[in-house]
Amino acid sequence: MTAFPVGLHQPIEHPGPLPANADVVIIGAGVIGVMTAYYLAEKGLRAVVVEKGRVAGEQSSRNWGWIRQMGRDPSELPIMVEASDLWKQLAAETNEDLGLVECGLTYLAQDQAGLARFQAWLDGVAGSGVDSRMLNAQETRALLPGCQMSIVGGMHTASDMRAEPWVAVPAMARMAARKGAVIVENCAARVLDVQAGRVAGLWTENGYIKAPEIVVAGGAWSSLFLRRHGISIPQLSVRSTAMATGPLPEVYAGGASDDDLAFRRRVDGGYTLAPSESHEFWIGPDAFRHFRTYLPQLRMAPFGRRYRLNAPKGYPDAWGIARTWGKDDESPFERMRVLDPAPNATRLTETRQRFARAYPGLGAVKEQASWAGMIDVMPDEVPVVDRAASLPGLSICTGMSGHGFGIGPGFGRIMADLVTGGDLGHDLHRFRLSRFTDGSRLNHGPHA
Ligand SMILES: Cc1cc2nc3c(=O)[nH]c(=O)nc-3n(C[C@H](O)[C@H](O)[C@H](O)COP(=O)(O)OP(=O)(O)OC[C@H]3O[C@@H](n4cnc5c(N)ncnc54)[C@H](O)[C@@H]3O)c2cc1C
């Protein structure tokens, strides 16, 4: 298995060269960009993905690997149901192992308020056909034998799945390439070429590519890129820490989490562990710019985040990062090929200890690897998936708010149809770009 997560230690697998022309250029080779390219190539279009670092170098290889319908916003749920089917099709089509297992995922409630939150979500998606169900304390204990966590019940979705992010997304990129997409690593997108009021191409650090359509799928960097072109999205990012244990006996084949601890079985016999609700936020200029938009979220979960000043140099919203640059200038994107935050050492110790206490039968829990990722978040915790009305030829798919890995194939398929005028199959109104400016009240996604 690839050393996790993906980083600059990974040799370049897609060196290019950058073609002179494309039907669609996609900025960013995370799960969203790669899957968009896959479905565009499947339609016979010339899709080119430019990636400033490595395929899946950022969030897409750093996540927990949960492919989850449970707890989704009602507007995302049908897309996630489609994405679950697409995951299975992709796993069947490729000759590589994505680590996809239909294992079930479980939310654990520490108190009655937690149970009430799960029930409220379940009531809100009644009739969706998703097999999520409430568990009482006894049923939860039967599902997680040997677990010593303090649990009053839970919610379980048997059809939810897991996969190995650092294996799956690079494999999906190879699948896209086999369909004819061109992926170019170490190739930062710098500036859009706009002619006669519409997109005409893209300037990259490796030169120019002519294309009538560009998709921004830049994860935590999307806001910085878009703002350079006069498009503001209230996207911020938070640090989330995770770790991998070495191989241990199987206590639960799926993934489970309460408010403090999340764990997931991996195919290599270890577990991926994380502090579930703990995120750290560096306050930068965008935090002030978008403060009012985030107020409802801050009121809802004031302690879910820890606040810090002065993001490390070169981070997307760091004080002092360049906000404007020209096509011939080195951009902030190539200066930070892979955003690779240091994990929080205190959170790692707590997490390891919590898992050891949850399963005392496992004995010592040793850390095999640890890492962190910057999760790109939106004020209502659902992404922007839209065409930019102010700039024909530009589409945006970003702000996955901590749950883009599972739904990635779904939004990739949708983006391919959005760009080509195909049948979207879903109502994207919830994900429109104008929701932050059209005076509508922001509707916060579920906190199940
Ligand atoms: C710790 C952690 C746990 C998570 N757990 C889960 C989970 O269990 N399940 C789930 O569904 N989701 C999870 N997520 C969220 C999920 O990983 C993300 O939502 C998803 O990977 C986002 O995909 P993306 O393609 O939008 O962005 P990314 O994967 O971040 O990819 C964006 C890419 O764009 C590139 N890029 C940016 N700007 C430019 C530019 N100008 N030029 C060229 N390239 C550029 C970047 O280098 C990057 O590779 C988790 C995330 C983290 C960090």
PDBQT file of the ligand as one rigid body, heavy atoms in Angstrom, charges set to zero:
ROOT
HETATM    1  C1  LIG A 501      -8.811  14.664   7.930  1.00  0.00    +0.000 C 
HETATM    2  C2  LIG A 501      -9.921  14.634   6.924  1.00  0.00    +0.000 A 
HETATM    3  C3  LIG A 501     -10.933  13.682   7.043  1.00  0.00    +0.000 A 
HETATM    4  C4  LIG A 501     -11.951  13.619   6.094  1.00  0.00    +0.000 A 
HETATM    5  N1  LIG A 501     -12.829  12.558   6.116  1.00  0.00    +0.000 NA
HETATM    6  C5  LIG A 501     -13.716  12.386   5.104  1.00  0.00    +0.000 A 
HETATM    7  C6  LIG A 501     -14.495  11.196   5.006  1.00  0.00    +0.000 A 
HETATM    8  O1  LIG A 501     -14.332  10.275   5.790  1.00  0.00    +0.000 OA
HETATM    9  N2  LIG A 501     -15.408  11.111   4.007  1.00  0.00    +0.000 N 
HETATM   10  C7  LIG A 501     -15.581  12.108   3.084  1.00  0.00    +0.000 A 
HETATM   11  O2  LIG A 501     -16.466  11.968   2.238  1.00  0.00    +0.000 OA
HETATM   12  N3  LIG A 501     -14.797  13.209   3.117  1.00  0.00    +0.000 NA
HETATM   13  C8  LIG A 501     -13.858  13.359   4.069  1.00  0.00    +0.000 A 
HETATM   14  N4  LIG A 501     -13.040  14.454   4.104  1.00  0.00    +0.000 N 
HETATM   15  C9  LIG A 501     -13.227  15.498   3.106  1.00  0.00    +0.000 C 
HETATM   16  C10 LIG A 501     -12.693  15.091   1.737  1.00  0.00    +0.000 C 
HETATM   17  O3  LIG A 501     -11.381  14.597   1.838  1.00  0.00    +0.000 OA
HETATM   18  C11 LIG A 501     -12.729  16.320   0.834  1.00  0.00    +0.000 C 
HETATM   19  O4  LIG A 501     -14.014  16.921   0.867  1.00  0.00    +0.000 OA
HETATM   20  C12 LIG A 501     -12.418  15.975  -0.614  1.00  0.00    +0.000 C 
HETATM   21  O5  LIG A 501     -11.235  15.214  -0.705  1.00  0.00    +0.000 OA
HETATM   22  C13 LIG A 501     -12.278  17.270  -1.396  1.00  0.00    +0.000 C 
HETATM   23  O6  LIG A 501     -11.876  16.944  -2.702  1.00  0.00    +0.000 OA
HETATM   24  P1  LIG A 501     -11.471  18.117  -3.692  1.00  0.00    +0.000 P 
HETATM   25  O7  LIG A 501     -11.121  17.462  -4.959  1.00  0.00    +0.000 OA
HETATM   26  O8  LIG A 501     -12.546  19.149  -3.678  1.00  0.00    +0.000 OA
HETATM   27  O9  LIG A 501     -10.218  18.839  -3.000  1.00  0.00    +0.000 OA
HETATM   28  P2  LIG A 501      -8.730  18.338  -2.739  1.00  0.00    +0.000 P 
HETATM   29  O10 LIG A 501      -8.641  16.887  -2.521  1.00  0.00    +0.000 OA
HETATM   30  O11 LIG A 501      -8.179  19.205  -1.680  1.00  0.00    +0.000 OA
HETATM   31  O12 LIG A 501      -8.017  18.626  -4.119  1.00  0.00    +0.000 OA
HETATM   32  C14 LIG A 501      -7.829  19.920  -4.628  1.00  0.00    +0.000 C 
HETATM   33  C15 LIG A 501      -6.572  19.882  -5.480  1.00  0.00    +0.000 C 
HETATM   34  O13 LIG A 501      -6.469  21.092  -6.203  1.00  0.00    +0.000 OA
HETATM   35  C16 LIG A 501      -5.093  21.418  -6.332  1.00  0.00    +0.000 C 
HETATM   36  N5  LIG A 501      -5.010  22.843  -6.653  1.00  0.00    +0.000 N 
HETATM   37  C17 LIG A 501      -5.487  23.882  -5.939  1.00  0.00    +0.000 A 
HETATM   38  N6  LIG A 501      -5.261  25.045  -6.560  1.00  0.00    +0.000 NA
HETATM   39  C18 LIG A 501      -4.626  24.744  -7.723  1.00  0.00    +0.000 A 
HETATM   40  C19 LIG A 501      -4.108  25.519  -8.797  1.00  0.00    +0.000 A 
HETATM   41  N7  LIG A 501      -4.219  26.860  -8.821  1.00  0.00    +0.000 N 
HETATM   42  N8  LIG A 501      -3.501  24.869  -9.822  1.00  0.00    +0.000 NA
HETATM   43  C20 LIG A 501      -3.402  23.517  -9.834  1.00  0.00    +0.000 A 
HETATM   44  N9  LIG A 501      -3.844  22.737  -8.818  1.00  0.00    +0.000 NA
HETATM   45  C21 LIG A 501      -4.467  23.342  -7.779  1.00  0.00    +0.000 A 
HETATM   46  C22 LIG A 501      -4.538  21.054  -4.961  1.00  0.00    +0.000 C 
HETATM   47  O14 LIG A 501      -3.137  20.867  -5.004  1.00  0.00    +0.000 OA
HETATM   48  C23 LIG A 501      -5.300  19.777  -4.644  1.00  0.00    +0.000 C 
HETATM   49  O15 LIG A 501      -4.583  18.615  -5.031  1.00  0.00    +0.000 OA
HETATM   50  C24 LIG A 501     -12.016  14.577   5.044  1.00  0.00    +0.000 A 
HETATM   51  C25 LIG A 501     -11.009  15.532   4.927  1.00  0.00    +0.000 A 
HETATM   52  C26 LIG A 501      -9.955  15.556   5.840  1.00  0.00    +0.000 A 
HETATM   53  C27 LIG A 501      -8.844  16.552   5.651  1.00  0.00    +0.000 C 
ENDROOT
TORSDOF 0
